[in-house]
Amino acid sequence: MKLFKQKPLTAYEAIYEAQKIAFAPLIFQAARSLRELGILAELEKAGKAGIHAQPIADQLKLSLYGVETLLESGLSSGIVENGAEEGSYALSKVGHYLLHDKMTRINMDYNHAVCYQGMYYLDEAIRTEKPAGLRVFGEQWETLYQALPHLPEAVQKSWYAFDHFYSDSAYPQALRLIMDREPKPRSLIDIGTNVARFTVMAAGFERELQITLVDLPDQLQNAIANVAAAGFSDRVTPLAIDLLDPANQFPKGIDIYWLSQFLSCFGHKEIVSILARVAQAMAENSRCYILETCWDRQQHEASSYALVNTSLYFTAMASGNSKMYDSRELLACIDEAGLKCIKITDGLGLSHSLFECVPKQSCLVLR
């Protein structure tokens, strides 16, 4: 599928589209305020007939000026429609999804709490390949992953809600795929475990599975606590290392090397370094499974749109040199690292693809 096909526009239409982009940051905040202040909910109650601004202002104890200003902005951006009576407003289909669609709510909250202020520094991030926007949360961290356990609660809540919403949709299918092998996997290393969400699921799925958690020391503390709360500490071993240090090696001969929504956190050279160390640690029968959201392998253009623009978060806030990769670049990294991708399974969860890889030296045996 050819993504982002351009529609022919007249000069006036192109100017109008350009104005939408110019005012997009303001429209975003207006849409969020319409939702957060309860205005969209009041419009929904009124139904197709619509409602005037004054009753909304009275009900919500807001100024008429403020309500009218937001409604007019919403009307211009398609969130709100004209109601049946002159001067009244009704909820549009777009407004309905802003109010009720879980994915839209999570994406909006994430962009507001995590990304919005820091995106002011995108130019600097592009020039320096450093997450310049991260300074809005403090100057002491080089990446958001170091900062995450220390960020304000509201920011952490939005970040984890965003991360887990997408991964949780894919984990059950992916888990069945990686465990449905002969001989049955007995060991797994969860590289970049985050809060050990996948590890807890895998430990519950297979009672004899031994798991190693790998992440930064501060981040690993949350993972260890979650594993303990689930009752799996006897089968899970933490390993705190900085994965960007090429001197840090992975345990050898593990059955499954698991990397989920992890490689998008790094630049091309860093991905190759990490995967090369995975390849060196793998045994002949080991498998490396990479679960990622590749924007070029999406069924719907809306998914590709969201993924491509999530890359801007990685640039300005997270690392300065990473992004949501297309599968061609990810496959190139896999090849450069000494691995061979033997299977790709698309359509897991909302937007994920699972790459199954083996060391290149194992390929002759596989044939």
N, C-alpha and C positions, 0 to 999 in steps of 0.2 A: 504494500500500500504506500502510495506517495503521500507523505504527510505535509500539512500546512500548504495546501494548494492555494495559490493566489487568485482571487476573483478580480475580474476587470472592474475598475472604478472610474467614474468621471473625476475631473479635477475637484469639483465641489465635494464629492463623496470622500475623496482622499483627504481633503482638508478637515472634514468632519471627523474622520477616523483619527487624524493627527491630534485634534483637540481632545478626543477621548483619552488618548495616551497622555497628553500634557496635564490633564486634570485627574488622571487615574489615582494618584495618592489621596487626593481630597475625596473622590468618590468612594474609595475604599473605606475611609473613616466615616463618611456619611452613612454608608450601608451598615457598617458595624453599629453606629449609634442608633439607627432606625431599629435594629434588632435588639440591642442591649437596653435601650430605654423603654421598650415595650410597644413602640409605635406599630411595628409590623403585626404584632399580635392583636392590637386593636383593629387594624384594617381587616385582619382575617375574621374577627368576630362580626364585623359589619357585612361581610359577604360581598356579592357582586354589586349590590346597590351602592356600596361605598359609604363614606362618612366624611363630614367636614372636619377641619383642623381643630376648631374650638372644643368640640366634645372630647377629642383625644387629649388636648391640653388639660382640660378640666379633670378627666379621669386619671391622668398620669401625674397631675400637679406640676406640669411644665408650662413655660411661657408659650403663648400663642405664636410669638415671633420664632422661637426655637423650633416648634413643631412644624410651622409653615416652611421654614428654611430647609429642614430635612426632607419634608414631603416633596418640595419642589425639586430638590436635588434627586430624590428617588424617582420622580416623574421623568426627569431628563435622562436617567440611566436605565430605565426600563424595570426598576424594582417596584414601582408604583404605577397605577393606571388611573385615568380619569374615571370617576364614579358616575352613576346614573344622573345625579343632579349637578347643576352648574357649580363648580368650585369644590366638589367633593372628590375623594380619593378612594381607590380600591387596591387590593393586593394583586400584583401580577403573578404569573407563573414563576418568574425569576425570584420574586420576593418570597413566594412559598418555599422554594428550595433553600434560600438563605435562612429562612426561619426553621425549617424542619429537616433538611438533609444533613445527616451526621458528618459525612465527609466534608461538605462545604463548611460546616461550623468548625470542625477541627482545623481545616486548612486556614480559615480566617483567624481563629484564635492564635494559631501558631505564627502566622505572619505578623500579627499585631504584637504579640508578647515577645517573640524571639527575634524577629527580623527587622521590624519597621524602623526603629531608630537607627540601627546599625547600617541600614542600606544607604544612608546619607553618605557613607564613606566608600561606596562601591568603586568610584573612580580610582581612589587610592589603592584599593585592594587589587584591582586589575593591573595597575602599574607595578605594584610591589610583589604580587603573589603572596600576600599576607592577609589574614582576616582582619582588616583595618577596623571594621565595624564592631568587633568584639570589645573595643575600648569602652563602649557604652556600659558594659558590665564591670569594667576594671582593666587596669593596665598590666596585671601580673601574669596573665596567661598567654601562651603562644597559640593554643587552639581551643575551640569550644569544648572539646572532649576533656581537657584538663579542668576547664571551668565548670562543667555541668553540675557536679555534685555540690558546688558552692554558690550557684546562682539563686536568685530569689525564688521562693516557692511557686509563685504564679508562672514564672518563666519555665521552671522545671516541669510543672504540671502540663503546660501547653506543649513542650518539647516531647515529653513521654507520650502524651495522648496522640500526637502526630505520628511518632515512630511506631507505637504499638498498634495503632489502628490498621496500618498497612501490613505490618509483619504478622500480626495475629490472624489475618485473613488467609495467609499463605502457609503458616507453620503446620497445621494438621496434614495438609496434602503433601507437603515436602517431607515431613517426618515419615509418613508411610512409604514414600518413594525411596528414601535413603536406608530405611531399615529392611526393606523387602529385598534382601540379597542373600546369596548363599556363598560361603558360609555366613551365618548370622553375625552381624557386627557386635563385638563385645566391648569396644572402646571408642570413645568420641572425644575430640578436642574442640571446644567452642571458642573460636578465635575472635576476639572483640565481643565478648559476651554481653556487654552492657549491663543490664540488671538480671541476667540469667533467665530470661523468660523462656527461651527455647530449651535451655538445659533442664529446667523444671518439667517442661512438657515431655522431653525425651526420657528423663529418668522415670517419670510415671508411665510412659508407654512401654518401656523395656526394663524389667526389674533387675536384670543382670548387667545392665550397661554401666561401665565405669567411665566417668566424664572428667575432663580437665577444663577448668575455666581459665581463660587468658584475657587480661585487660590491664589498663593502667592501675597502679596501686589504689588511688582514691576511688576510682570507679568500681573496683573489684569489691570494695567493702559492702556496697549495696547488693551486689550479686551474691556474696557469701551469706548475707543476712536473709535474702529471699530463699536461697537453697535450704538454709537451716529451718526457716519457717515452714517449708514444704516437707521437711523430714527426710531429706536426701543427703545430708552431710557425710554419711558413711560411704557414699559412692561418688562423691564429687570432691576433686582436689583443685584448689586455687593455685594459679601461677601468675604472679604480678610481674609484668615486664613491659618495657616501652618497645612496642613493635617497630618503631621507626629506627631503632638502633640495630644495624645489621649484625652486630655481634651477638644479639639475642636469638638463640635457636629454639626450635620447637622440639618437643619430645618425639623420639623416633618410633616408627612402626605402629602408630595408632591406626585403627581400622577406618575411621572417618575423620577427616579434617573439615570442619564446618565453618564457613564464613558467610554470615547473613547480614545484608544491608551494611556491609563493612568496607568493602573496597571503594565504594563511592566517597568515603571519607578521605581518600588519599589521591595524590597525583600519580601520573603514569609511572614514573621511575620508582616511586614508593610501592606501588602495587606490584611491580615486577620483583622488587626486593623481597617483599613479604611472600609472594607466591614461590619465588625461587627457594626460599628457606623451607616452605611447605614441601616442595618437590624433593628437596634433599632429605627431609625427614621421613618421607613416605616409604613404606615397604611395597613389594611387588603387588600385593593384593589390596593395598590401601586405596581409598577413594577420597578425592577432594571435591566437596560440593560447595558451589558458590550460588547464593540466592541474592539476586539483584533485580532492580526495576530499570530495565533498559528502555529508553524512550522510543527506540525504533522498532520494538517488538510488541507494541500495544495494539489492541483490537480497535480502540476508539481514540479519535484525535484529541478528545478532552483529556484523556490520560496522558498522552504525549505532551500536551500543552502544560499540564501541571508539573510533570517531571522535568521538562526542559527548564522551566522557570524556577523550580526548586534548586537548580544548580546555582542560582544567584545567591542563595543562602550559604552554600558551601564556599563560594568566592568571598563574600563580604564578612561572614560570621564564623564559619567553622574552621576552615584550614587555609583558604586563599588559593589553593591549587587543585581542588577536587570538584567533582560534579556528578550528576546522573549521566552515566556513560551510555553511548549507543553500543550495541553488542559487538560491532566490528572492532572498536578499540579495546574492549574488554577481552575479546578473543586474541587480539594481538599481544596483550599483556600476558595472557595465559601461555601463549606460544613462546614468547621471549623468556619466560621464567622456567622453561623446561618441562612444561605440562602439555598434555594433549586433551582437548575437550572431545569426549566421545559421544555426548548426548546433551541436547538442550530440551527442556520441557517448559513450554510457555503456558500462560494462562492460569498460574497458581494464584489463588486469592484474587485480589483486586487488580494486580498489575505486575506480578513477579515472574521471573524466569529462573529455572534451576539449571546450572551448568555442572555436568558431571565430568570430572577430570581425573586423569591418571598420569603418572610420570611417563615421559616419552620412552624411557627404556623398557617400560612394561608393555608397550604396544604390540611388539612381536609375539609376546606370550598370549595376549588377548586374541590375536588372530588365530 
